[in-house]
């Protein structure tokens, strides 16, 4: 049995040669039953899905049809998967009604607004400009005295990150925050830890290095570590979250969800911060 089987045909990996050899051995294998599981049928290129299926079929069935070799798990609800709220995420069309349930508006003001407009006036490309919806300065500048100043008034320097931290403190539900390093990962960790220390009662904040502790059964409802801050790159590679009860997923990912429009002298930025996964005992 193979989990994450799409890695057999993935080109961008440090184990390319080893996986290629394993793929060839599986293709030639005789007198065995092979079951492969993946949620990424086409990992890198359009031909990857066909190549993966041919590997599983094996050399004796290269001329056979695909019937009987491929099973699709179309139902992703309980008990195998957690219940997702709002209904329809992630496979339904992102309609205005669904978007209204997912998106929370955060007002840019003070330093965040000045920084955004300053870079807008300098004709900064949109992809780079989006990062400044999260934090008023470049992510690499978050250290020393500048860090202290920003944490003293996070609502003015990083209002979206401060809003996420405040929401987690208010709701007290086991949560994960997924954010890119360019989008302010280090600032998000610092902002969340500061808010956690000031909360009543205080709670723990984990990063990717503490994933096993976050997933431990003794922390199923966030008894020790209430929130995990994960970098987007690490999350896309291998993260799994084990939770019991309500799993709230506030996200700060401007590349996917942030749009902005001028509102008088303020700026509205949209951010997905309210996708929940509910299950009595679930793996995500």
C-alpha positions as CSV (number, residue, x, y, z in Angstrom):
1,X,0.0,0.0,0.0
2,X,1.4,3.4,-1.0
3,X,0.2,6.7,0.4
4,X,0.9,10.0,-1.5
5,X,1.5,7.8,-4.6
6,X,1.7,10.9,-6.9
7,X,5.3,11.3,-5.7
8,X,6.2,8.4,-7.9
9,X,5.9,10.6,-11.0
10,X,6.8,14.0,-9.4
11,X,9.7,15.6,-11.2
12,X,10.5,18.3,-8.7
13,X,11.9,16.3,-5.8
14,X,15.3,15.7,-4.2
15,X,14.6,11.9,-4.4
16,X,13.9,11.9,-8.2
17,X,16.3,9.0,-9.0
18,X,15.1,6.8,-6.1
19,X,11.4,7.3,-6.9
20,X,12.1,6.6,-10.6
21,X,13.6,3.3,-9.7
22,X,10.7,2.5,-7.4
23,X,8.3,3.3,-10.1
24,X,10.0,1.0,-12.5
25,X,10.1,-1.8,-10.0
26,X,6.4,-1.4,-9.3
27,X,5.6,-1.4,-13.0
28,X,7.4,-4.7,-13.5
29,X,6.2,-6.4,-10.3
30,X,4.5,-9.8,-10.7
31,X,2.0,-11.8,-8.5
32,X,1.2,-8.9,-6.1
33,X,-1.7,-6.6,-5.2
34,X,-0.8,-2.9,-5.2
35,X,-3.0,-0.2,-3.8
36,X,-2.0,3.4,-4.2
37,X,-3.7,6.5,-2.7
38,X,-3.4,10.1,-3.7
39,X,-5.3,13.3,-3.7
40,X,-3.1,14.8,-6.4
41,X,-3.7,12.8,-9.6
42,X,-1.8,15.3,-11.7
43,X,1.2,16.4,-9.6
44,X,3.4,18.4,-12.1
45,X,2.2,18.0,-15.6
46,X,-0.9,16.7,-17.5
47,X,0.8,13.4,-18.4
48,X,1.5,12.7,-14.8
49,X,-1.9,11.1,-14.1
50,X,-1.6,8.8,-17.1
51,X,1.9,7.8,-16.1
52,X,0.8,7.1,-12.5
53,X,-2.1,4.9,-13.5
54,X,0.1,3.0,-16.0
55,X,2.5,2.3,-13.2
56,X,-0.2,0.9,-10.9
57,X,-1.7,-1.2,-13.8
58,X,1.7,-2.8,-14.3
59,X,3.5,-4.2,-17.4
60,X,1.0,-7.1,-17.8
61,X,-1.9,-4.7,-18.4
62,X,-0.4,-2.0,-20.6
63,X,-3.0,-2.8,-23.3
64,X,-5.9,-3.2,-20.9
65,X,-8.6,-0.6,-20.4
66,X,-8.6,1.4,-17.2
67,X,-11.8,-0.1,-15.8
68,X,-11.2,-1.8,-12.4
69,X,-7.8,-0.1,-11.8
70,X,-9.1,3.3,-10.7
71,X,-11.5,4.1,-7.8
72,X,-12.5,7.6,-6.9
73,X,-13.6,8.6,-3.4
74,X,-16.2,11.2,-4.3
75,X,-17.8,11.5,-0.9
76,X,-15.4,13.4,1.4
77,X,-17.8,13.9,4.3
78,X,-18.0,12.2,7.7
79,X,-17.0,9.7,9.0
80,X,-13.9,9.4,6.8
81,X,-13.4,13.2,6.5
82,X,-14.4,16.1,8.8
83,X,-17.5,18.2,8.1
84,X,-16.5,21.4,6.4
85,X,-18.3,24.7,7.2
86,X,-19.5,26.5,5.2
87,X,-20.9,23.7,3.0
88,X,-19.4,23.4,-0.5
89,X,-15.8,24.2,0.5
90,X,-13.5,23.4,-1.2
91,X,-15.0,21.9,-4.4
92,X,-18.0,24.1,-5.1
93,X,-17.9,27.3,-7.2
94,X,-16.9,30.3,-5.2
95,X,-20.2,32.2,-5.5
96,X,-20.8,35.7,-4.0
97,X,-22.9,34.1,-1.3
98,X,-20.2,31.5,-0.4
99,X,-17.5,34.2,-0.6
100,X,-19.5,36.3,1.9
101,X,-19.4,33.5,4.4
102,X,-15.6,33.0,4.0
103,X,-14.3,36.6,3.7
104,X,-13.9,39.0,6.6
105,X,-13.1,42.7,5.9
106,X,-10.1,44.2,7.6
107,X,-9.5,48.0,7.4
108,X,-6.0,49.2,6.6
109,X,-5.2,52.4,8.5
110,X,-2.3,54.3,10.0
111,X,1.1,52.8,9.2
112,X,-0.3,49.9,7.2
113,X,-2.4,52.3,4.9
114,X,0.5,54.7,4.4
115,X,2.9,51.9,3.5
116,X,0.3,50.4,1.1
117,X,-0.3,53.8,-0.7
118,X,3.4,54.6,-0.8
119,X,4.1,51.4,-2.7
120,X,1.0,51.8,-4.8
121,X,2.3,55.2,-5.9
122,X,5.7,53.7,-6.8
123,X,3.9,51.4,-9.3
124,X,4.9,48.3,-7.4
125,X,3.6,45.1,-9.3
126,X,0.3,43.8,-7.8
127,X,1.8,40.5,-6.8
128,X,4.4,42.3,-4.6
129,X,1.9,44.9,-3.4
130,X,-0.5,42.2,-2.0
131,X,2.1,41.4,0.7
132,X,1.6,44.8,2.1
133,X,-2.0,44.1,2.8
134,X,-0.7,41.9,5.6
135,X,2.2,43.9,7.1
136,X,3.4,47.5,6.7
137,X,7.0,46.7,5.9
138,X,9.0,44.0,4.1
139,X,8.9,40.7,5.9
140,X,12.7,40.6,6.3
141,X,12.6,43.9,8.3
142,X,10.7,42.4,11.2
143,X,13.5,42.4,13.8
144,X,15.1,44.6,16.5
145,X,13.5,47.9,17.4
146,X,11.3,47.8,14.3
147,X,9.8,44.5,15.6
148,X,9.2,46.0,19.0
149,X,7.4,49.1,17.5
150,X,5.2,46.9,15.3
151,X,4.2,44.6,18.2
152,X,3.4,47.6,20.4
153,X,0.6,48.5,18.1
154,X,-0.1,45.5,15.8
155,X,-3.5,46.9,14.7
156,X,-1.7,49.8,13.0
157,X,1.2,47.9,11.5
158,X,-0.3,44.5,10.6
159,X,-4.1,44.8,11.0
160,X,-4.9,41.6,9.3
161,X,-2.6,39.5,11.4
162,X,-3.8,41.3,14.5
163,X,-7.4,40.6,13.5
164,X,-6.6,36.9,13.1
165,X,-4.9,36.7,16.5
166,X,-7.8,38.5,18.2
167,X,-10.4,36.1,16.6
168,X,-8.5,33.1,17.9
169,X,-8.3,34.6,21.4
170,X,-12.0,35.4,21.3
171,X,-13.2,32.0,20.0
172,X,-10.8,29.8,21.9
173,X,-11.0,27.0,19.3
174,X,-8.1,24.8,18.1
175,X,-6.9,26.6,15.0
176,X,-4.3,26.7,12.3
177,X,-3.0,29.8,10.5
178,X,-1.4,29.2,7.1
179,X,0.7,32.1,5.8
180,X,3.6,32.5,3.4
181,X,6.9,33.8,4.7
182,X,6.7,36.7,2.3
183,X,3.2,37.4,3.6
184,X,4.4,37.8,7.2
185,X,4.9,34.4,8.7
186,X,7.4,35.6,11.3
187,X,5.3,38.6,12.2
188,X,2.2,36.3,12.5
189,X,4.0,34.0,15.0
190,X,5.2,37.0,17.1
191,X,1.8,38.7,17.0
192,X,0.0,35.4,17.9
193,X,2.3,34.6,20.8
194,X,2.0,38.1,22.2
195,X,-1.8,37.8,22.1
196,X,-1.7,34.3,23.6
197,X,0.4,35.5,26.6
198,X,-2.0,38.3,27.2
199,X,-5.1,36.1,26.9
200,X,-7.0,34.9,30.0
201,X,-6.1,32.2,30.5
202,X,-2.9,32.2,28.3
203,X,-2.4,29.4,25.8
204,X,0.3,27.9,23.7
205,X,1.3,28.7,20.1
206,X,3.0,26.0,18.0
207,X,4.9,26.3,14.8
208,X,5.7,23.6,12.2
209,X,8.5,22.2,14.3
210,X,5.9,21.4,17.0
211,X,3.5,19.7,14.7
212,X,3.6,16.3,16.5
213,X,2.9,18.0,19.8
214,X,0.0,19.9,18.2
215,X,-1.4,16.7,16.8
216,X,-0.9,14.7,20.0
217,X,-4.1,13.1,21.5
218,X,-3.5,15.0,24.7
219,X,-3.9,18.2,22.8
220,X,-6.9,17.1,20.8
221,X,-8.9,20.2,21.7
222,X,-6.0,22.6,22.1
223,X,-5.5,22.0,25.8
224,X,-1.8,22.9,25.6
225,X,-1.2,24.3,22.1
226,X,-4.4,26.1,20.9
227,X,-3.0,27.4,17.6
228,X,-0.5,26.3,15.0
229,X,1.2,28.8,12.7
230,X,2.5,27.1,9.6
231,X,4.4,28.5,6.6
232,X,2.5,28.1,3.3
233,X,5.5,26.2,1.7
234,X,5.8,23.7,4.5
235,X,2.0,23.2,4.7
236,X,1.8,22.4,0.9
237,X,4.5,19.8,1.4
238,X,3.4,17.5,4.2
239,X,1.3,19.0,7.0
240,X,-1.5,17.0,8.5
241,X,-3.6,18.3,11.4
242,X,-5.3,16.0,13.9
243,X,-8.1,17.6,15.9
244,X,-11.1,16.7,18.0
245,X,-14.0,19.0,18.2
246,X,-14.0,22.2,16.2
247,X,-11.1,23.0,13.9
248,X,-11.1,26.7,12.9
249,X,-8.8,27.6,10.1
250,X,-8.1,31.4,9.9
251,X,-6.0,32.0,6.8
252,X,-3.8,34.9,5.8
253,X,-2.9,34.1,2.2
254,X,-3.1,37.2,0.1
255,X,-2.0,35.4,-3.1
256,X,-5.3,33.5,-3.1
257,X,-7.8,35.6,-1.3
258,X,-6.9,39.3,-1.0
259,X,-8.5,42.0,-3.1
260,X,-8.6,45.7,-2.2
261,X,-10.5,48.8,-3.0
262,X,-10.2,52.4,-1.9
263,X,-12.8,53.4,0.7
264,X,-12.3,57.1,1.4
265,X,-9.0,57.4,3.3
266,X,-9.0,53.8,4.3
267,X,-8.4,50.6,2.5
268,X,-10.4,47.4,2.7
269,X,-8.6,44.1,2.4
270,X,-10.4,40.8,2.1
271,X,-9.1,37.7,3.8
272,X,-10.3,34.2,4.3
273,X,-10.5,33.7,8.1
274,X,-13.5,31.5,8.8
275,X,-13.3,28.0,7.3
276,X,-14.1,25.4,9.9
277,X,-13.7,21.6,10.1
278,X,-16.0,19.9,12.6
279,X,-15.6,16.2,13.6
280,X,-15.8,14.2,16.7
281,X,-12.3,12.8,15.9
282,X,-10.9,13.8,12.6
283,X,-7.7,13.9,10.6
284,X,-7.0,16.9,8.3
